[in-house]
Amino acid sequence: MFYNTIEVSPLRISDFLHLTTELDLTLKVYFTTPTQTLPIGVVRFLPTEVVLLPTKKPLTLKELQLKLAPIAPTTTLSLMSNDTLQPLFGIKISPPKLLLK
């Protein structure tokens, strides 16, 4: 018996920029977990990844796109929450919010 496997990889900057090209640039960016929704307001650039940090005031999609545009497209996106680094795997549009998952 053969099983198909699906490879799941963290969201890369090129994927994020491609997925959000046609979206409303005024959407506020949040990270969502099963128990909470956190506004993303700080972007930290590390050698191998970009880390998004929660704050009280969220960035707009346009602000985040401008910060990510000059970074290597294969760089992955992660979120720091409760001192834990979590890779991001996708987005969900829930106006007026863009939810990162």
N, C-alpha and C positions, 0 to 999 in steps of 0.2 A: 504494500500500500504506500502511495506517495502522498505527501502533504505539501501544500504550497506554504511558503513562509512569506510573511510581509515584513520588510525591513522598515523600521520607524527610526527616523533620525531627527535630531533637533533642528529647529527652524534656523535657516541661514539668513543673513541679511538680504541676499539676492531674492530669496523666496518671499520674505516679508515685504520688500519694496515692490515686487511684482504683484503680490496679492492685494496690496493696498493702493495701487496706482489710480484706480478709478473711484476710490472712496471719498467721502466728504472730508476735507482736510481739517475741519473744525471738530471732528470727533475727539473726545477725550480718551486717553489710553489708560486702561486698567488691566490688572492681572487678576484672574479669578481662580479660586480653589473651591472645593465643595462646601466650604464653610464661610468664606469671606471674599470680598472684592476690594483690592488694594489699588489706589491711584499710583501710576508710574510717573515719577517726576525727576529722577536723576539717572544719567547714563554714565557708566564707568567703562573705560576702554582698557582691556587687558590684552596681552600679546596674542592669545588664542581665542578670545571670546569677548563679547560685549555683555556687560552685566547691567540689568535694569533694577533700580532700587525704588521701593515705595516711599512716597512722601504724602503730605496733606493735599497738595495741589497737583493734579495730573497735567502732563504734557498734552498738547494737541497732536493729532496725527502728523500735521505739517511740521511741527517742531521736532518730533521724533525722526521723521524722514530726513530732515535736513541734517540732523546729527549723525545719522547712519550712512548717508549717501557717500561720503568720502572713504569709508572703511572697506576693506577687502570683501568682496561679495560672498566668499565662502566662510567668513567668520560666523560663528553661531551666536545665538541670543540665549541668555539665561536670566533668571531673576533671583535676587537674594531676598529671602523671606525667612524670618526667625532664625537668622544665622545659618541658613541652609541654602546652598546654591542649587537651583532647579532649572533644568533646561526647558526651553519653550518649544512647543510642538505645533502650534497653530493659532488661528484667530477666530473670533466669533463677533459678528456685527450685531450690536444690540443698541440702536440709537437711543440716546446720544452718546453711547460708549462703544469703544473698540476693545473687546476683551481678549487678552492674550491667555493662552492655555498651554 
